[in-house]
Amino acid sequence: MRKKNQKKYALLIIFVGSVISALMCSEYLILNTTASVSRGLWLKVDGLPQKGDFVQVPIEAFCSIEWMPPEYFRKNIWDKNKPFLKKVAGVSGDLIEQGSNGLIMINGVPFPNSAPLSHDRGGRFLRAFPLPVTLKNDELWLMSDSPFGFDSRYLGTAQILQCHKAVPLLTF
């Protein structure tokens, strides 16, 4: 009886692993391992992103990446630039500026832990995106939960049509 149960569990693990692998290869399932947003499994969903949503965004969607050294471009196993998961903090018509306390302000409201840093944790120079800016119809302002996140503070606005909504499935 015990061998029979072990066989069932082994088959179940193989099945679940296959489903997760298939979803990840289809790019609907996202495994986030960074502190930019909650770590864990996320699912891409349909719809235009709104303020407060989370999005998966390719680095190429940002308007100010020319200054970045190549080591900032995280690669996946196929040697493609890995997309980011970020929170939509600003949408069309929003005014983004830096407050006197250094924090990023969105329509006059400070975004927590958002003061741009001059250097990353590895000591490399970071160039803050010039503010103020009012977002155009096709632009988003994307932020991280972490003060060390790589987001619109350095990369500028992102093109909305290149951003895909994502929802958490299992995060920790």
Sequence and secondary structure as in RCSB ss.txt:
>XXXX:A:sequence
MRKKNQKKYALLIIFVGSVISALMCSEYLILNTTASVSRGLWLKVDGLPQKGDFVQVPIEAFCSIEWMPPEYFRK
NIWDKNKPFLKKVAGVSGDLIEQGSNGLIMINGVPFPNSAPLSHDRGGRFLRAFPLPVTLKNDELWLMSDSPFGF
DSRYLGTAQILQCHKAVPLLTF
>XXXX:A:secstr
 HHHHHHHHHHHHHHHHHHHHHHHHTTSEEEE SSSS  EEEEE  S   TT EEEE GGGBS  TT  GGGS B
 TTS B  EEEEEEE TT EEEE TTS EEETTEE TT    SB TTS B     S EE  TTEEEEE SSTT  
SHHHH  EEGGG EEEEEEEE 
